[in-house]
Amino acid sequence: MTALTFHKYQGTGNDFVMLDDRAQQFDEHDSRLVRHLCDRRLGIGADGLILLRNHAEYDFEMVYFNADGFVGSMCGNGGRCTVAFAKHLGVIQDKTRFLAADGPHEAHVDAQGLVHLRMQDVHGQQEVEGQGIFLDTGSPHLIRFMPTSSLVDLNVFAEGRAVRYSELFREKGTNVNFVETPVAADQPWQVRTYERGVEDETMSCGTGVTAVALAASRRGASSPVHLRTRGGDLHVAFEARPDGSFTNVYLSGPAQRVFGGTIEV
Ligand SMILES: N[C@H](CCC[C@H](N)C(=O)O)C(=O)O
């Protein structure tokens, strides 16, 4: 048995076990251990686990795992939490360039402690017949626009699961976002997300709300888009290019250290 030091972070309720792995001692193939640390009854409990590692060309590297123990794609809330963690460790000050699964990212922490994270440019969005709109913001997302007032009672677990395990998505999986269009322009877009790799609804999904904002821009939303998740509010700013792609995409919101400790592994 050894004692593993961890930090627990959350960004709009999407929660992560954060490990300072600058010495690169964590075995990233040990999916059983990642699953155990993310287990809410037997371990620490989280939607995902993130290693902060050194990198020769960037301030740090973020290695993200879903709660199922496997290396995930990009995680927007996790990215913001990793920036806050890097600042907590003294690895960075208020501005950074770091590497994640989908490539380099720039980010900065503002005076209120909000983290602004630049996401990769997004090319194209497809209409998936009878399902919704599909786009990739570093992770795959299906967006389904829902009738007014239908989100509150929606069974996101059952509805999301049905899409995620449908013939089209079964192999690679997808995250599924259910969205309510605001009734007034000053209201936020409401989002609930079923997450692949957690295989359940989470309180919030950063790459998910980013995808929703870009899909919403085709439905009259203008940058910055205000989005509301079960765990709090996020903003997404972007520039739409004439060819339908998006650049200068920024996901902004809080990222907080909740506690830290050691766990016997
Ligand atoms: N919670 C995440 C998404 C994690 C990605 C993931 N669940 C997948 O696509 O496998 C976020 O804030 O962007």
The ligand as a Gaussian input file, in Angstrom:
#p B3LYP/6-31G(d) Opt

LIG

0 1
 N      -16.812000      16.602000     -19.158000
 C      -16.069000      16.890000     -20.317000
 C      -16.112000      16.034000     -21.471000
 C      -15.309000      14.842000     -21.292000
 C      -15.319000      14.043000     -22.540000
 C      -15.937000      12.766000     -22.443000
 N      -16.903000      12.388000     -21.525000
 C      -15.862000      11.998000     -23.706000
 O      -16.134000      12.509000     -24.782000
 O      -15.499000      10.825000     -23.615000
 C      -15.997000      18.359000     -20.627000
 O      -16.165000      19.170000     -19.742000
 O      -15.741000      18.718000     -21.767000

